[in-house]
Amino acid sequence: MLVFWVWRIVIKARVVVFALFFGVWMPLGVIGVSRNTRVVNVGVLFTHDSVIGRSAQPAILAAMDDVNADNSVLPGTKLNLILHDTNCSGFLGTVEALRLMEDEVVAAIGPQSSNIAHFISHIINELHIPLISFGATDPTLTTPHYPYFVRTTQNDYFQMNAIADLIDHFGWREVIAIFVDDDNARNGISALNDALAKKRVRISYKATFSPGSPTSVINDLLVSVNLMESRVYIVHVNPDTGLSIFTIAKKLEMMNSDYVWIATDWLPSILDSFETNNHDVMNHLQGVVALRHHIPDSNLKKNFASKWNTTSFNSYALYAYDSVWLAARALHTFFQEGGNVSFSNDPKLHEINGSKLQLTSLRVFNGGEQLLETIKRTKFRGVSGLVQFGDDRNLIHPAYDIMNIGGTGMRRIGYWTNYSGLSTMTPESSYSKPLNATPNGHLYTVIWPGEATAVPRGWVFPHNGKPLQIVVPNRVSYKAFVTKDKSPQGVKGYCIDVFEAAINLLPYPVPHAYILKGDDSLDYNNLVYDVSQNRYDAAVGDIMIVTNRTKYVDFTQPFMESGLVVVTVVKEKKSSPWAFLSPFTVQMWAVTAILFVFVGAVVWILEHRSNEEFRGSPRQQIITVFWFSFSTMFFSHKENTVSTLGRSVLIIWLFVVLIINSSYTAGLTSILTVQQLTSKVEGIDSLISSTDAVGIQEGSFSLNYLIHELNIAASRIVKLKSQEEYMDALRRGPANGGVAAIVDELPYVELFLSGTNCVFRTVGQEFTKSGWGFAFPRDSPLAVDLSTAILQLSENGDLQKIHDKWLSRTECSMNLNQVDANQLSLTNFWELFLICSIACIVALLIFFSRVAFQYRRATPKAQPEVEETQPDRTGRFGRTTSFIQFLDKKEVKKAKRKSIDINPAGQSSEGHPDELKKAKGKSIDINPVAQSSEGHPDSQPH
């Protein structure tokens, strides 16, 4: 540190010599100018003896030289800068601002301090003097209360959003803010708090110290934050006192692994000002991540550095240089647009003319508003990059370099822009591409304190010697879940074993102690609320995860599924004489019967013309249709099918009948052999519609759910404490002072039913879905780690083993066997019915198409004369009647021509060679019907 302070003294001496040169010789130059040269006064306010001031002062004076040497800017006008030292004091800064206003300046550059900017902004607002600040970063300065304030540096609002994105990128949920207790730091941390809240991250503690506090105060402050849980520190201080924080942190061993230090732009401002990096200073900063104003590389920047013959200047020096050029360019445009420099007295100040402060010397700049608008629309490219303002008087395209300190310097690990967030792409490239084409959320590897490359967890258990205080409900009933024990830990049960198994999977030790509270009447909502108020560090037990509880605590991943069910008394159901109808629903029976008749009719149509068994009198044919239809149910039909179409339909139908018969047999067997139970309560719906008493477990969330969600009257609800009270209330029933049913969580019900010999059962379905979890205060990192551990327990089977150790399932917990639930409906068979129907329709279409074709061929031959002599009588009705008659006729097929060899002797032709020769070549055509079958002259209708 001695070397560092010697270096500061040397730099200060160089700056003083440089200032004396310009402060003594430059006025002589101004005095010696031509009388025609106009002089414009611009004030400059900043703290000369400061990190920012020592870098900004040479840049400001160099900018004045460059402006006056450039004939294209303010030709015929001399820019005169009047420097005042604010001494890093709000009071002295205000006094210097008043003195500056007496010199009738048209604009003011500075100050570097946001605190002083707040004070003097009220003065410039009254006197209409535009204020161009190169160092005031307070987000509140851009409010409408300060219309004459314009800044050429970045707004801390964007820097705090960059830090919030950085915190979210690494997944930390809590941070500690260390900052100076002044307006600038408070407003900056307030902006950080808003930005973090959008990421669901919170500032767990705000550690403040007064400006100029001794090292002992800072030491005590760091000791106190080191005892806290969070290990992510955001340091937002001024450059002149910030290094002492890291010096003390190094002594307290707070720069080791597991710590995260993030500094705002003040730290790079110091390091960039070093001509050579100080080894002791850099040793205290190893692993720190800092944000630096992004200054793009350009020829202007290189020329600026070459004039100084050094690169040891920070971003504020560049902003100060561009601020002078901004004032010069705006004045140039102001004069070109007809503006002139004139001042007038402020009538408000003349009202207090009797004061000894001589406030009447302060005059209002008449062209102040015009010059302000000119400044706001001025656009040029300076050494700090593009200088252009948005509607909020902030520079557009804000950007920061993300720096990581390591070794003897800093290295860039990425960038942040308001356009694309975190990225390894330069801001110039990001702004030139569409938003969806810009890769974001990426950074290069960070070397954290302790030379660690793994991302620190960001929190530890507080170093205050106290284990976690875990509250546990002291249950008297349902002891399998959690109960008091004589072991050293004091509790045991299923929930305790799951918690201990999850804790053992964490990569770090978790000292904890269990605290029993209450009894079976304990209200779990109050238990969870105590955790949210930090009376306890966590709550472990059979705690249901419900909506109103998640509003003020964080739950882990559920370790047991749960939900509300209804338990009631059940009785054996007597068998019904109509039980044989139960396997199918009414709709199923109806559709099946219709389909039987339909298939029988289709087969009759297909077989009627060619099959004698499907012909006869109308009465006989109707009986045949019904008999054939229903006899297929038992595969006992005696009629044979001869047509191809009829056989195809019948095969498909018999397959459908087989499926129906099998399903019916299985369903009826189940109904007649499985025990059927009945109850007056069929589920939660029947319970709501009744007026009987309903039992609940005392202290359960089901009380509020039944009253507020299901609108069950509170007078119907009976609170029960133990399993014995459950059994007694159910057995007595509502008529004898008991309850009709009990509504409770599924795990309790399963444990209760396991010892009741199946006298009670659950009815209906589980009507809420949730689970049990461990409760922690909001944003507790331990809740996240334990959730991961619970998932590991579930995946490796340990969670089920713990369940089997403490809890046992019983068949009595199943729902009632309801006949309606086992009935088969159309939903189960509609595909088969559809296939069978389509097959019938297709067969009918083919059949009628073939008959129509035969009818068209037969009609001209059979009735040619009738059509010629009586054409007027052949109408549509006649053709329909004729077609029906044709359809009803029996189809006679052509007999095949056969050849018969005649052998009168009845002997083999081998024995009579001569007779065989005589008979050779003789044949007899056999055709019992003389005419073609197409005409059917001998056919008669039946």
Secondary structure, DSSP 8 states (H G I E B T S, - for coil): -HHHHHHHHHHHHHHHHHHHHHHHHHHHHHHTS-TT-EEEEEEEEE-SSSHHHHHHHHHHHHHHHHHHH-TTSSTTEEEEEEEEE-TT-HHHHHHHHHHHHTT--SEEE--S-HHHHHHHHHHHHHHT--EEESS---GGGGSTT-TTEEESS--HHHHHHHHHHHHHHHT--EEEEEEESSHHHHHHHHHHHHHHHHTT-EEEEEEEE-TT--HHHHHHHHHHHHTSSB-EEEEE--TTTTHHHHHHHHHTT-SSTT-EEEE-THHHHHHHH-SS--HHHHHTTTT-EEEEE-----HHHHHHHHHHT-----HHHHHHHHHHHHHHHHHHHHHHTT----EEE-HHHHTTTTSTT-GGG-EEETTHHHHHHHHHH--EEETTEEE-B-TTSSBSS-EEEEEEEETTEEEEEEEEETTTEEESS-HHHHHTS-GGGS--S------BGGGB-S---SB---SSS--EEEEEE--SS-TTTSEE-SSTT-EESHHHHHHHHHHHTSSS---EEEEEE--TT--HHHHHHHHHTTSSSEE-SS-B--HHHHTTEEE-S-SEEE-EEEEEE-EE----TTGGGTTB-HHHHHHHHHHHHHHHHHHHHHHTTT-GGG-S-HHHHHHHHHHHHHHGGGT-------SHHHHHHHHHHHHHHHHHHHHHHHHHHHHHHS--EE-S--SHHHHHHS-S-EEEETT-THHHIIIIIS---GGGEEEE-SHHHHHHHHHHTGGGTS-SEEEEEHHHHHHHHTTTTTSEEEES-----EEE--EEETT-HHHHHHHHHHHHHHHHTHHHHHHHHH----GGGS----HHHH-B-HHHHHHHHHHHHHHHHHHHHHHHHHHHHHHHHHHHHHSHHHHHH-GGG--HHHHHHHHHHHHHS--------------TT-S-TTT-HHHHHHHTT------SSSS-TTT-TT----
